Amino acid sequence: MTDITYRPEAPQDAAAILDLTDRAFGPGRFAKAADRLREGNTVLRALSISAWRGEALLGSVRMWPVKVGDGEAVFLGPIAVEADARKHGIGQRLVELCCEAAAQAGWGCVFLVGDAPYFGRMGFAAAPDVRMPGPVDQRRVLWKPLAEGAAAPAGMARV
Ligand SMILES: CC(C)(COP(=O)(O)OP(=O)(O)OC[C@H]1O[C@@H](n2cnc3c(N)ncnc32)[C@H](O)[C@@H]1OP(=O)(O)O)[C@@H](O)C(=O)NCCC(=O)NCCS
């Protein structure tokens, strides 16, 4: 796909992003354990990347500051790409760019709840010691270091 622009999230993008993620995930998504880490939290817009073609939003990934045990980590999600724009590498590029931005901003690691076959390609691995604030399939809790020698996140994740 050509003519795609990737840029950090702007305040005026929020409505289009929520519309995209609502359609991608369907009703009930706010019941997820991951949403416990977004409620009452403030999105890190500079690290949250959107993909655009002209005025059309094609994809979005959001990043959130959280505490895990005694440390801090950036929490990735949701990520969504418009159905008719999928399988062109937009999702992977969004993940790469938000991780690069987080590394540049000094974050040591990023974690998420998602499918290991997808995120494994982008360097994510199981984070067995992260506890989520709600029911979750622990095999879907994944992390990736952003700095050399970064310790794996461990402990309860919370806002
Ligand atoms: C997941 C999503 C963001 C991927 O976006 P995308 O732009 O199509 O991603 P990419 O082009 O980088 O990668 C596409 C590849 O990943 C695969 N893939 C997509 N979702 C996958 C998943 N959940 N598990 C394993 N593989 C997956 C596709 O089959 C495709 O494989 P191919 O390259 O062999 O054809 C998009 O499918 C989406 O918005 N899904 C609905 C929302 C969602 O489920 N988000 C969270 C995922 S855990």
Ligand as a Chemical Component Dictionary entry (heavy atoms), coordinates in Angstrom:
data_LIG
# 
_chem_comp.id                   LIG 
_chem_comp.type                 NON-POLYMER 
_chem_comp.pdbx_formal_charge   0 
_chem_comp.three_letter_code    LIG 
# 
loop_
_chem_comp_atom.comp_id 
_chem_comp_atom.atom_id 
_chem_comp_atom.alt_atom_id 
_chem_comp_atom.type_symbol 
_chem_comp_atom.charge 
_chem_comp_atom.model_Cartn_x 
_chem_comp_atom.model_Cartn_y 
_chem_comp_atom.model_Cartn_z 
_chem_comp_atom.pdbx_ordinal 
LIG C1  C1  C 0 -4.251 -7.528  14.171 1  
LIG C2  C2  C 0 -4.264 -6.388  13.135 2  
LIG C3  C3  C 0 -3.990 -5.070  13.828 3  
LIG C4  C4  C 0 -3.151 -6.682  12.140 4  
LIG O1  O1  O 0 -3.084 -5.591  11.226 5  
LIG P1  P1  P 0 -2.410 -5.772  9.773  6  
LIG O2  O2  O 0 -2.095 -4.429  9.245  7  
LIG O3  O3  O 0 -3.213 -6.687  8.938  8  
LIG O4  O4  O 0 -1.048 -6.531  10.193 9  
LIG P2  P2  P 0 0.195  -6.887  9.288  10 
LIG O5  O5  O 0 -0.092 -6.540  7.859  11 
LIG O6  O6  O 0 1.395  -6.334  9.918  12 
LIG O7  O7  O 0 0.288  -8.469  9.440  13 
LIG C5  C5  C 0 -0.650 -9.279  8.804  14 
LIG C6  C6  C 0 -0.311 -10.749 9.063  15 
LIG O8  O8  O 0 -0.582 -11.041 10.450 16 
LIG C7  C7  C 0 -1.523 -12.101 10.520 17 
LIG N1  N1  N 0 -2.378 -11.883 11.697 18 
LIG C8  C8  C 0 -3.279 -10.913 11.891 19 
LIG N2  N2  N 0 -3.860 -11.038 13.083 20 
LIG C9  C9  C 0 -3.293 -12.128 13.656 21 
LIG C10 C10 C 0 -3.486 -12.759 14.881 22 
LIG N3  N3  N 0 -4.364 -12.306 15.776 23 
LIG N4  N4  N 0 -2.735 -13.853 15.153 24 
LIG C11 C11 C 0 -1.831 -14.319 14.250 25 
LIG N5  N5  N 0 -1.614 -13.748 13.054 26 
LIG C12 C12 C 0 -2.347 -12.656 12.775 27 
LIG C13 C13 C 0 -2.291 -12.009 9.225  28 
LIG O9  O9  O 0 -2.900 -13.230 8.900  29 
LIG C14 C14 C 0 -1.189 -11.660 8.238  30 
LIG O10 O10 O 0 -0.432 -12.812 7.946  31 
LIG P3  P3  P 0 0.388  -12.941 6.553  32 
LIG O11 O11 O 0 1.428  -11.864 6.584  33 
LIG O12 O12 O 0 0.982  -14.310 6.643  34 
LIG O13 O13 O 0 -0.618 -12.744 5.475  35 
LIG C15 C15 C 0 -5.604 -6.355  12.370 36 
LIG O14 O14 O 0 -5.853 -7.639  11.834 37 
LIG C16 C16 C 0 -6.786 -5.930  13.206 38 
LIG O15 O15 O 0 -7.085 -4.742  13.334 39 
LIG N6  N6  N 0 -7.514 -6.907  13.793 40 
LIG C17 C17 C 0 -8.672 -6.611  14.607 41 
LIG C18 C18 C 0 -8.233 -6.017  15.927 42 
LIG C19 C19 C 0 -7.383 -6.985  16.743 43 
LIG O16 O16 O 0 -7.684 -8.153  16.856 44 
LIG N7  N7  N 0 -6.296 -6.440  17.347 45 
LIG C20 C20 C 0 -5.458 -7.148  18.299 46 
LIG C21 C21 C 0 -4.708 -8.325  17.763 47 
LIG S1  S1  S 0 -4.061 -9.326  19.098 48 
# 
loop_
_chem_comp_bond.comp_id 
_chem_comp_bond.atom_id_1 
_chem_comp_bond.atom_id_2 
_chem_comp_bond.value_order 
_chem_comp_bond.pdbx_ordinal 
LIG C1  C2  SING 1  
LIG C2  C3  SING 2  
LIG C2  C4  SING 3  
LIG C2  C15 SING 4  
LIG C4  O1  SING 5  
LIG O1  P1  SING 6  
LIG P1  O2  DOUB 7  
LIG P1  O3  SING 8  
LIG P1  O4  SING 9  
LIG O4  P2  SING 10 
LIG P2  O5  DOUB 11 
LIG P2  O6  SING 12 
LIG P2  O7  SING 13 
LIG O7  C5  SING 14 
LIG C5  C6  SING 15 
LIG C6  O8  SING 16 
LIG C6  C14 SING 17 
LIG O8  C7  SING 18 
LIG C7  N1  SING 19 
LIG C7  C13 SING 20 
LIG N1  C8  SING 21 
LIG N1  C12 SING 22 
LIG C8  N2  DOUB 23 
LIG N2  C9  SING 24 
LIG C9  C10 SING 25 
LIG C9  C12 DOUB 26 
LIG C10 N3  SING 27 
LIG C10 N4  DOUB 28 
LIG N4  C11 SING 29 
LIG C11 N5  DOUB 30 
LIG N5  C12 SING 31 
LIG C13 O9  SING 32 
LIG C13 C14 SING 33 
LIG C14 O10 SING 34 
LIG O10 P3  SING 35 
LIG P3  O11 DOUB 36 
LIG P3  O12 SING 37 
LIG P3  O13 SING 38 
LIG C15 O14 SING 39 
LIG C15 C16 SING 40 
LIG C16 O15 DOUB 41 
LIG C16 N6  SING 42 
LIG N6  C17 SING 43 
LIG C17 C18 SING 44 
LIG C18 C19 SING 45 
LIG C19 O16 DOUB 46 
LIG C19 N7  SING 47 
LIG N7  C20 SING 48 
LIG C20 C21 SING 49 
LIG C21 S1  SING 50 
# 
